[in-house]
Amino acid sequence: MSGKKSAERSPESIARSERQRLAAEEGARAIADVERHAVDIRKNMARLRELREAKEAAKQAAEQAADGGLRASSPSTAAKKRRRKLPR
């Protein structure tokens, strides 16, 4: 066997490079789809957060109106979020 490579590419190497090119294109499309989906999720989360905060503000205003202002406005005891412990 000689150590020189022929100038022509074998059909296997052509097929392999074509598969790699297609895989790279599909990967780029998949990453773009995931990023678009993540943006949509963040927009929806922001919209829902605004709705929740508006609802809580309306509820607090209604409670203060019902009390007639007798009670001092103390911060509500909101439940703290639990944090998962990460394995070390």
C-alpha positions in Angstrom: 0.0 0.0 0.0 1.2 3.4 -0.8 1.2 6.3 1.7 -0.1 8.8 -0.9 -3.8 9.7 -1.0 -5.5 9.8 -4.3 -6.8 13.1 -5.6 -10.3 11.6 -5.9 -12.5 11.2 -2.9 -14.1 7.8 -2.3 -17.9 7.5 -2.4 -17.8 6.7 1.3 -16.1 9.9 2.2 -18.4 11.9 0.0 -21.4 10.3 1.7 -19.9 10.9 5.1 -19.3 14.6 4.4 -22.8 15.0 3.0 -24.3 13.4 6.2 -22.2 15.7 8.3 -23.3 18.7 6.4 -27.0 17.7 6.7 -26.6 17.0 10.4 -25.0 20.5 10.9 -27.9 22.2 9.1 -30.5 20.2 11.1 -28.7 21.0 14.3 -28.7 24.7 13.5 -32.4 24.6 12.7 -33.1 22.7 16.0 -31.2 25.2 18.0 -33.1 28.1 16.4 -36.4 26.4 17.2 -35.4 25.9 20.8 -34.4 29.5 21.2 -37.7 30.7 19.6 -39.6 28.4 21.9 -37.7 29.7 24.9 -38.5 33.4 24.0 -42.2 32.5 23.6 -42.2 30.9 27.1 -40.5 33.9 28.7 -43.0 36.2 27.1 -45.9 34.1 28.4 -44.4 33.9 31.9 -44.1 37.7 31.9 -47.7 38.1 30.8 -48.9 35.7 33.5 -46.8 37.4 36.2 -48.3 40.7 35.3 -51.8 39.3 35.5 -51.1 37.6 38.9 -49.6 40.8 40.3 -52.6 42.8 39.2 -54.9 40.3 40.7 -53.0 40.3 44.0 -53.0 44.1 44.0 -56.8 44.2 43.4 -57.4 41.7 46.1 -55.3 43.7 48.6 -57.1 46.9 47.7 -60.4 45.1 48.2 -59.4 43.8 51.6 -58.2 47.2 52.7 -61.5 48.8 51.5 -63.5 46.1 53.4 -61.5 46.7 56.6 -62.2 50.4 56.3 -58.6 51.1 56.9 -58.7 49.9 60.5 -55.9 47.5 60.1 -52.4 48.6 59.3 -51.2 47.5 56.0 -48.7 44.7 56.9 -46.9 42.8 54.3 -48.6 39.6 53.4 -46.8 36.5 54.6 -46.0 35.0 51.2 -44.8 31.5 51.1 -41.1 31.2 50.4 -40.0 29.2 47.4 -38.3 26.0 48.2 -34.9 25.5 46.8 -33.7 22.1 45.8 -30.5 21.0 47.3 -27.9 20.2 44.6 -26.0 17.0 45.0 -22.3 17.5 45.6 
